[in-house]
Amino acid sequence: MLPSIWTLIGQAGTFLVFVWAVMKFVWPPLTQAMEERRQKIAEGLAHSEQAEQALDSARLEADDLIREARRKAGEIIDQASKRGTQLVEQAKQDALAERDRQVAAAEAEIQLATNQAREALRERLAELAVAGASRVIEKEIDTKAHRDLLDKLAAEL
């Protein structure tokens, strides 16, 4: 049972019509769908590459910002340290100046008290000298009349 030639020609013709119908109606939408899918995949890869580059750029920028922030923080700490040192030095200088002022005031008070004590001692000495002299010569000396003499005596002492 060999197929007849006409059967082979009919089957070949049917096959050609089938191939022509597939090439005309099925193949173009199928290739178009594959092309669209290829383009979407290519766009996705391109977007992925761009996103990766943007991420790298953002990382570099973030690193730069962090370095700059650390540098500024270091500068602020240095400035604060210097300012603190200046404040301590200023406080020391103010304390020394206040101490010197108080010492000078105390010395002035001591000098004034010393002078007052000397003056009181001179007056008391003058009174004692007058009292002693009046006993020696047994006569009273008028302190008002001899005030100049007593002042000279007190100045010599």
C-alpha positions, 0 to 999 in steps of 0.5 A, a space after each residue: 500500500 503505497 500512497 498514490 502520487 495524488 495523495 502525496 501532492 494533496 498532502 504537500 499542497 495542504 501542508 503548503 497552505 498550512 505553512 502559508 496560513 501560519 506564516 501569514 496569520 500566526 507568525 507575525 503576532 508571535 514574532 511581534 510578541 517576542 520582540 516586545 518581550 525582548 524590548 521590555 527585558 532590555 529596558 528592564 536591564 537598562 533601568 537596572 543598570 541605571 539604578 545600580 549606577 544611581 545607587 553607587 553615586 548615592 553611596 559615594 555622595 553619602 560617604 562624602 557627606 559623612 566625611 564632611 560632617 565628621 570633619 565639621 564635627 571635629 572642627 566644632 569640637 576643636 573650637 569648643 575645646 579652644 573656647 573652653 581653654 580660653 574661658 578657663 584662662 580668662 577665669 584664672 586671670 579674673 581670679 588672679 586680678 580679684 585676688 590682687 585687688 583684695 590683697 591690695 585692699 587688705 594691705 591698704 586696710 592694714 596700712 590704715 590700721 597701722 597708721 591709726 594705731 601709731 597715731 593713737 600710740 603717739 597721742 597716748 605717749 604724748 599724754 604719758 610724757 606730759 603726765 610723767 613730765 608734770 610729775 617730775 616737775 610737779 606742775 601741770 603742763 597745759 596740753 593745749 598750750 604746748 600742743 605744738 611741742 607735743 606734736 613735734 615730740 610725737 613726730 620724732 617718735 
